[in-house]
Amino acid sequence: MAAAKTAQRRRDLLEATSRIISERGLSGVSVRAVAERAQVSAGSVLYHFESFDQLVEAAVRGAIREFIDTRRAVAEGHRDPIDRLRATIHAGIPERISDDLRVVYEASAVVREQPRFRLDIALLLERQVALYTSIIDVGVALGAFSPRMEVPAIAANLVALEDAYDLYLLDPDNWQRETYLSNTLQFAEIALGCRLSGEPPTASTAMPTAATDPEETE
């Protein structure tokens, strides 16, 4: 019973920390702010973690995992490789900035001064590339794609386009989502010899095969 209560308290603190980072940035997170958000004492915040830095690092890591899991869920909602790729690209250039993506932005912005986030950001990039690589590999095997360059390069370029274009989410005066989305879809069409125009498909109720798990490509 005590162990379950402790685990729940840690989850509450991590969620509170992640929300504060999303709303106020890394510079706005503090023991007091987390304690107020989680409705606990400041001493309770530090009791459950070796240090406040450890809490912040764990919160960032959790947000990155959530971001990765969300991307995978979008892809796994579609059996057809064309639909899967189109939906993944649409999700990669979103209509709004999610809480976990805000945390990713925050960690990415300070990684040079705070190398403690470097491995987490590197893992995020690796998993994003692995997801696209898996989608493309399955599509090639099924005859849906005809790559015109190396598959890892296509996957990496798609992630690079997402990362560059997603900066529009931080600037409401630079709202060119449809242009950026169209550009990315056109690159994928050229690189893979396929057609991706049209609205993103509705997620299929059928589950994909195990071969589509990007972790199996690692």
N, C-alpha and C positions, 0 to 999 in steps of 0.2 A: 504493500500500500504506500509506504513512504517512498519507495523507488519510483512508483508511478507518478506520485505527486511531484517529486523532484524533476522527473523527465518532462512533465507538463509545464512546470515553471520555467525550465530552460527553453522550451519551445515558445512560451509566451514572451520571454525576454528577447529571443532571436527575432520573432515576428515584430515586436515593438521596435527593435533596433533597425530592422530592414525598412519598416515604414518611415521612420524618422529620416534615414538616409535618403529614401526616395523623395520625401517632401522637402527636406532642408539641406541635403547634401552631407558629405562626410564631415564638413566643418561644423555642421549643426547638431551632430550627435554627441551626447554627453551622458554621464552616469545619471545626472538629475533628470534629463529629458527622457531617458529610457525608463527610469523608475516611475515617473509621472504617467507615461503612456501605458506601462504594464500594471500600474496601480500597486506598486510594491515600494518598500523602502530602498534607499540607496545602498544600504548594507546588503540587502537581499540580492541586488544586481551583481555585486562583486563576490558574493558567497558562492554563486553557482558557476563562476568561471575563474580561471587562474588570474586573469587580468582583464581590464576593460578592452585592451587591444585584442585579446583573444575573442571576446564577444563580438567585436566589430568584424574581425576577420571571418568568424563563423557565420555571421549574418550575410556578409557579402558572398561567401561561398554557397550558402543556401539559396540566395537569390539567383546566382548563376546556374545552379542545378535546376531550379524551377524554370528558368528561361530555357535551358536545354530540353527539359522534359516537355515543356509546352510545344516547342518546335517539333519534337519527335511525335507528339500526339497528333499534331496537324497532319504530318506525313502518313502516319499509320492509319488515319481515318479514310484512306483511299487505296483501293487495290490497283486501279489502272495507273501505270507509271506516268502517263501524260498528266492525268488529274493530280497525281501526287506531287509532281514537280511544280505544276502551276499553283497549287494551293500553298506549297512551301514558299515559293517566291512571293506570293501575295502576303503571306504571314510575315515574311522577312522585311517587307516594306509596308509596315502597318499604317492604319488610319489614325492611331493614337499611340502615345507612349505608355507602356504598362509600368507598373511599379517595379517589377524585376528588371526591366530594361533601363529604368532610371538608375538603379543601383549599379548595373553594368557600366553605364556612362560614367558614373562617379568614380568607380574603381579604375576604369580605363584612363580617366583624365589625370589621375595622380600616380599612376604606376611607375613613372620615372622617379618621382620623389619618394614614393613608398613602395619599394620592390616586394614587400610582403604580399602584394596582390598579383605579382607577375605570373606565378604558376597558375593561378585561377583564371586569369585572362587568357593565358596560353592554352589551358584546357578547353575553355570556351571556343576558341578559334578551331582547335583540333576537332572537337565534337561537331561543330557546324560544318566543317569541310567533310568530315566522315559521313554526316547525314546526306549531304548532296552526292557524295561519291557513291553511297549505297543506292540511292534513288536512281542515279544514272546507270550504274552497273546492272541493276535489275531490268531497267528499261532497255539496255543494250541486249541483254539475254533474251528478252521477249520480242526483240525486233522493233521496238518503238523509237529508239534513238540510233543515230549514226554519227558518232562523235567525229569532229573534224580537227581535234587536237587531243592531247592526253587528258583522260578523264580527271585525274587529280588537279590539273591546271584549270579545267572548266569549273570544278567544284570550288577551288580556291578563288577564282575570279568572281563567281556568284556571291561568295561571302564578302569579298572585297567591295563589290558594288553595293551590297546591303549596308555594310558598315559606313561607306562614304555617303550614300544617299540618305541614310537614317538621320543624319544631322539636321535635316529639315524639321524633324520633330521638336528640336530645341528652339526653332525660330519661326514663330507664327506668321511672320511677314514673308517667309520663303516657302509657302505651301505649294509645292510642285509634285505632290505624291504621284499623281497620275502620269506625269512625264517620266519620273524616275522609275515607276513600275513598268511602264511601256519600254523604256530603254533596257531594263534588265531582262524582261521577257524576250525582247528582240535579240539580245546577246545569246540567250539560251537557245532560241530557235536557230540562229546561225551556227552556233557551236555544236548543236546536237541534230541538226537536220530534221526538225519537227515543227509542228504548229501548236502554239500555246495561247493564241488569242481567245478572247471571250471571258466571261465571268468565272471566278473560282468555283469549282464544283462543290456540291453538297457532300459532306462526309458520308462515306459508305458505312453501312452497318456491318459489312463483312470485315473480318480482321485480316491483316496481311500475313503472309507467310513469315516464318522465322528468318528467312534469308534476307528480309528487308531491315533487320536490326542493325543500325550503324555500328554498334559496338562489336559486331562480328567481323567487321572489316578492319578492326584495329589490331 
